[in-house]
């Protein structure tokens, strides 16, 4: 499916294959963000997902996880 892109305005998220054709041509080979020279849309790569820590898990001094219950 290709990379995902997030619109700079409106937070629309699309796979590269679902971008408008003018944006898709510009997105090819770009790593983090681009402005489409045809329609002016601004796209950026999504931020990396980092899950939140679970409240029921505690860390020991060595980075090991133990259940709190």
URTA-V304154 format. One record per pair of residues at least 12 apart in sequence whose ideal C-beta (glycine too) atoms are under 8 Angstrom apart, sorted by the first residue. I is the first residue (numbers start at 1). J is the second residue. D is the distance in Angstrom with one decimal. If there is no record, write none. Layout:
# URTA-V304154
{{I | J | D} {I | J | D}}
This chain:
# URTA-V304154
{{1 | 15 | 4.7} {1 | 16 | 7.6} {1 | 17 | 6.1} {2 | 15 | 5.5} {2 | 16 | 3.6} {2 | 17 | 5.3} {3 | 15 | 7.3} {3 | 16 | 4.9} {3 | 27 | 7.5} {3 | 45 | 7.0} {4 | 16 | 7.4} {4 | 45 | 7.5} {4 | 46 | 5.4} {5 | 19 | 6.3} {5 | 23 | 7.9} {5 | 27 | 6.4} {5 | 43 | 4.3} {5 | 44 | 7.0} {5 | 45 | 6.8} {5 | 46 | 7.7} {6 | 43 | 6.9} {6 | 44 | 5.6} {6 | 45 | 7.3} {6 | 46 | 5.0} {7 | 41 | 6.7} {7 | 42 | 7.1} {7 | 43 | 6.2} {8 | 33 | 7.6} {8 | 41 | 8.0} {8 | 42 | 3.6} {8 | 43 | 6.7} {8 | 44 | 5.8} {9 | 42 | 6.8} {13 | 46 | 6.6} {16 | 28 | 7.8} {19 | 43 | 7.3} {20 | 36 | 7.7} {20 | 39 | 6.5} {20 | 41 | 7.4} {22 | 36 | 5.5} {22 | 37 | 8.0} {22 | 38 | 3.7} {22 | 39 | 5.4} {23 | 36 | 4.5} {23 | 38 | 7.8} {23 | 39 | 6.8} {23 | 41 | 5.6} {23 | 43 | 6.4} {26 | 38 | 7.8} {27 | 43 | 6.7} {31 | 45 | 7.1} {32 | 44 | 6.6} {32 | 45 | 5.1} {33 | 45 | 6.7} {55 | 68 | 7.9} {56 | 68 | 5.0} {56 | 69 | 6.1}}
